[in-house]
Amino acid sequence: MITVVRAKTTWMRLLAAVTVVLTLGLTACQTGNTVATVAGDRITEAELDELTAKVAEASGDELSLELRYSVLTSLIAGDVSEQAGNDLGISFSEAQLNSFAERMGYGPYLANPEIADLYRGLARWNVLATLSQERRELTDAVLNVNVEVNPRYGDWDPTGQMPLLPTTGSLSVPAMR
């Protein structure tokens, strides 16, 4: 009887271990192509690749690591500023964002509907950054937005001049391709 109980216990432990390993494996597969999440919304590698290619085409720049980081920073900043603004009841119309973007030199990119939202988001980020110098609650709202960046792509620090800090590219932290 005791032998049967031990065999069942061993079998149950093995089953539990396999379940944990499979669950972790499936979770890793589901989030493996996630570059970042902002307030629960995912930014995937495919989205980043596609948008970077469109920005490169529109700007005449070559695809580069620097451009990729710039696009990712802009995507995250746009999402963070939208969430922080929503949390405080601050919103801008598309016309207002277009006006801000024009003044910041992003006008030529607004004509391209595939990348216009990226530049509107960047304009919103810059406007809120300017306003946050006068209103502490804006800074707090930005800091309270949950941002998770895949370590392969860097670390998010909205308090610095460069909010997306690239990784080292060491073997322990793979460099962005």
N, C-alpha and C positions, 0 to 999 in steps of 0.2 A: 504494500500500500504506500509506504513512504517513498519507494523507488518510483512509483507511478506519479506521485505528487511532484517529486523533484524533476522528473522528465517533463511534466506539463509546465512547471515553472521555468525550466530552461528553454523550452519551446516558446513560451510566452515572452521571455526576455529577448530571444532571438527575433521573434516577430516584431516586437516593439522597436528593436534596434534597426531592423530593415525598414520599418515604417518611417522612422525618423530620417534615415539616410535618403530614402526616396522622396520624402517631403522636402528636405533641404535641396535635393537635386532638382526637383521640379520648380521650386522657388527660384533657384539660381537661373534656370533656363528662362523663366518668365521675365526676370528683371535684367538679364544679361545684356540686352540691347538698350537699356535705359541709360541715357546720358545724365538726366537730372529729373527731379520731381519738384514742382513748385505748388505748394498747397494741395498736394495730392494729384496734380495733373502731370502726366509723364511727358518728357521730351525724349524721343527715341533717336538712335543713331541714324535711322533712315530719314527722319525729319530733318535732322541737322545736316546730313549729307546733301539732301535735296535743296534745302534753303541756302546752304553755303555755295552750291553750284550756281543757283539763280542769282545770288548776290555777286559772285565773281563775274558772271556773264553781264549783268547790268552795269557793274562798275568798270569792267575791262581789266580787272585784276586777275592774276593767276590764282588757282586754288593753292592755298598754303595753310600751314598750321596756324599761322598768325590770323589769317582770315577766319578760319574755323573757330578759334577761340573768341574772336570778335563777334561772330554771329551767335555763338552760344551765350556769351555774356549779354548780348542784346536781347536774346530770347528770354533768358532768366530775368533780366532787369525789367523787361516789359511786363512779364507775368507778375513779378513781385510788386511793381508799382501799381498794376491794376488791382491786385488783391488788397494792398495797403490802402489804396484810394477807396475801394469798395467798403473796407472795414470802417473807414472814417466818413463815408458818405460823400466822398469827393469823386466826381466823375467829369469827364470832358467829352464833348461831342466829337465826332469824326472831323468836322470842320475846324474845331479848335485845335485838335491834335495835328491836323494838316498844317495849320498856321504856325504852330510851334515848330513842327518839323521843317517847314520852309525857312523859318528864321535861323534854324540850326544848320542849314545847308543840305538838308536831306531831300529837298524838293524834287530833284530828278528821279529819285527812287519811288516817289509816291505815284508816279504815272504807271508803274508796273504793279498790277494788282497781286502778283505772286509774292512780292516782298514789301508792299506798302505797310502792312500791319506790323512788320518787324521795326520799321522806322517810326511808325506812330508810337509803338511801345517804348522805343528808345527816347522819343521826345517826351512821353509821359514821365519816364524815369528822370530825365533831366529837369523837367518842371517841378516834380515833387522833391527832387534833391535841392533845388533852389528854395522852394517853400519851406523845406524842413529846417533851414537855417533860422527861420522865424518861428516855426511851430514845432516844438519838441514832440508832440503826439505823432507827427508824421514819421519822425525818426523811429519812435517806438513801434509804430505800426509796421514799418519796413522790417525792423529787426524781429518782429513777431511772426512774420510769414515763414512758414516751414519750408526750407529749401534743403534738398539733399542732392549732392552732386556725386556721381560715380567717381571714386577716387582716381580713376584713370584719366579724368578730365580736369581735375583740380579741386580746389576748396573755395567755397563761397564765403566772402567776407564783405558785406555791403557797407562797412564803415570805412573801407580804404578807397584810394583813388582807382585801384584796379580790383573791382569786386570779385572777379574770378581769378584766383591765383593758380597758375599752371603748376602741375606736379613736377617732381624732379626728374622723372623718367628713369629712376633707378630700377633695378631688377625687382625690388620689393613693391614698387609702385610703377606699373607699366606706363610707358609714355603713350600719349595719344597718337594714333596713326595718322 
